[in-house]
């Protein structure tokens, strides 16, 4: 599982945008968003770089979160 810190994610619209972006790379991905901690957990077969890049392209900086 990939866990990312997305500091600019602050609302449901942000979460929806990120989920849609991830699913554009892997439609079967399981995405869990925690707005309180500004984290996104992604269970996917896709490459980590592809997931991080698509979230960045959607307008959200991200970094790998501590495990």
C-alpha positions as CSV (number, residue, x, y, z in Angstrom):
1,X,0.0,0.0,0.0
2,X,1.2,3.5,-0.9
3,X,0.5,6.2,1.7
4,X,1.0,9.8,0.7
5,X,0.9,13.1,2.6
6,X,-1.1,15.6,0.5
7,X,-0.8,18.9,2.4
8,X,-3.1,21.0,0.1
9,X,-6.0,18.5,0.3
10,X,-8.6,20.2,2.5
11,X,-12.1,19.3,1.4
12,X,-14.3,16.7,-0.2
13,X,-13.8,18.2,-3.7
14,X,-10.0,17.8,-3.3
15,X,-10.4,14.2,-2.2
16,X,-12.7,13.5,-5.1
17,X,-10.3,15.1,-7.6
18,X,-7.4,12.9,-6.2
19,X,-9.5,9.8,-6.3
20,X,-10.5,10.4,-9.9
21,X,-6.9,11.1,-10.8
22,X,-5.6,7.8,-9.3
23,X,-8.4,5.8,-11.0
24,X,-7.4,7.3,-14.3
25,X,-4.1,5.3,-13.9
26,X,-5.7,2.3,-12.2
27,X,-9.5,2.0,-12.4
28,X,-9.3,-0.9,-9.9
29,X,-7.3,1.1,-7.3
30,X,-8.7,1.3,-3.7
31,X,-8.3,4.8,-2.5
32,X,-8.7,5.9,1.1
33,X,-8.7,9.6,1.9
34,X,-8.2,11.0,5.4
35,X,-8.8,14.7,5.3
36,X,-8.0,15.1,9.0
37,X,-4.4,14.0,8.5
38,X,-4.2,15.1,4.8
39,X,-3.2,11.6,3.7
40,X,-4.2,9.3,0.9
41,X,-3.7,5.5,1.0
42,X,-3.7,3.7,-2.3
43,X,-3.9,0.0,-2.9
44,X,-2.9,-0.4,-6.6
45,X,-0.9,-2.5,-9.1
46,X,0.3,0.8,-10.7
47,X,3.7,2.2,-10.3
48,X,4.2,4.5,-7.3
49,X,5.7,7.2,-9.6
50,X,2.7,7.1,-11.9
51,X,0.3,7.6,-9.0
52,X,2.4,10.4,-7.5
53,X,2.7,12.1,-10.9
54,X,-1.0,12.0,-11.7
55,X,-1.8,13.5,-8.3
56,X,0.7,16.2,-8.9
57,X,-0.8,16.8,-12.4
58,X,-4.2,17.2,-10.7
59,X,-2.7,20.1,-8.7
60,X,-1.7,18.5,-5.4
61,X,1.9,18.3,-4.1
62,X,2.5,15.0,-2.3
63,X,5.2,13.1,-0.6
64,X,5.5,9.6,0.8
65,X,4.0,9.5,4.3
66,X,5.8,7.9,7.2
67,X,4.6,4.3,7.7
